């Protein structure tokens, strides 16, 4: 996962498990020259939204083990890390990572959406759970999409 790898790098670089916002932004923008400072702030927002980062007492803390992430020597993040994924995209990624073919997953999700009259996000969560894939982190966003309709 490119976003998780991107987020892990500043923590590994500094050898700490918590960083201030400024330290994190500097690590991604000035130290690595991967993003502009504004883009690095966007990475923080997206990572917070995806549950990869948490705020604790004014610091950013990784919600995963940064040392457990494989960072290839020549790693450079792509621009997709700046884009926040919808709940549907998160669930679909998780399902395909678990080995389900993307086309089969999309067809199954669409079928559930029609059969059950759900939003695409809620149908994706139901599909993932039927496939035995844990998507509890995306389930809240799917619930919100149902309630907003």
N, C-alpha and C positions, 0 to 999 in steps of 0.2 A: 504494500500500500504506500503510495508515494507521499500522501499527507502525513501518515504516521512516521515515515522515515524522515521527512522534512522537519517535523516537530522534535524528533529524537536528537537530531544533530546538535542544536544549541546546548542541550542538557549534557550530552556526552562531551562536547567541546569544553565546557566549563567544569565538568566533573562534579556537578551538583544536581540535586533533585528539585530545586526551586530557583526560579530566576525572576527578576523584576521585568516588567513589560519592556522597558528600555533596553535591558541586556539582551532579551530575546530578539527584539527588533534589530539591534546592532549586529547580533550574531548572524542573522539571515541576510541583512542588507549590506553592511559595511565589511564584516569579516569574510563572508562567503561570496558577496556580490551576486546573490541569487535574485534578489528583489529590490525594488526601491523601498524606502522606509514606509511609505503608505501601503505598498503591497504586502510588506512584512506584517503590518498591523492587521491587514485583511486575513493573513494566514492565522493570526491569533484568533480573530473572530470566528473563522471557519472551524478551527480546531476546538474552540470552546463549544461551538454549536454541535460538533460531532462527538463531543465527550472525550476528546483526546487530552484536553487541558482543562484544569479547574483553577479557580481563583481561591487563594487562601491567604488571608491577612495581607492583601495587596500584592502578593506574588503569584506567578504562574507556576503550577505544579503539574507534572505529567500524570495522567490518569492511567498510565501503563508503565512498563519498565523500559526506559530508553536504552539501557544496556542490552536488553533482550532483542532489540531490533537490528537486523542485518543491514548495514549501510555499506553498499558497494563503494570501493575506493574512488571511482569516477562518478559517483552519484551527483546528479543535478536534477532538481525537481522540475516537473513540467507545469505549464500555466494552469492546468486543471485543479491544482491544489488551491487556487484562489477562488474557485467556484464552489459554492455551497451546494451539496447534493440534496435533492428532495428525499423525503422518506422512502418513496418508491425506488429511487436510484440506490439508496443505501441498502435496502432489503434485496434488491435484484443483485447487487454486487456480492452480498453475503451468500445468497443462494448459489450464484455461479461459482464463487470461491469454494463452496462445499461440493462442487462437482456436477451440478445440474447444468445442462446445456442452456444457453441464454434463450434461444428460440423456443425451446420447450417450456422454460420458466415463464416467459412473456405470454405464451399461448395459454398456459395453465392459469396465470393470474387474470388474464382477460376473461377466461371462461368463468372463474369464480366471481369476477366483478359483475358479469351478466346474470349468473345464477342467483347470487345473493343480494344484488342491488347495492353493492358497496362502492366506496371510492376506490380508486386504483391503489392508493396507499394501504387501505385496510385489506383489500384483496391480496395484496402482496404479503402482508403479515400473516394472513391465514394460510396462504400457499406455503410460505417459509416454514411455518410451524408444522404443517402437514408433512413437509419434507424433513422434519427433524432439525431445522436450522434455528439457532437461538438468535432472535432479532428483538429482544426485549428493549434495547436502547432505541430502536426506531418505532416501536409500538406506540409510544406516547405521541409522537408526531402524527402517526396514522390516526390515533384517537382524536387528536385535535382537528384533523381534516374532516373527520366524520361529524364532529360537533359543529363545525363551521358551515356545514352544508344545510 
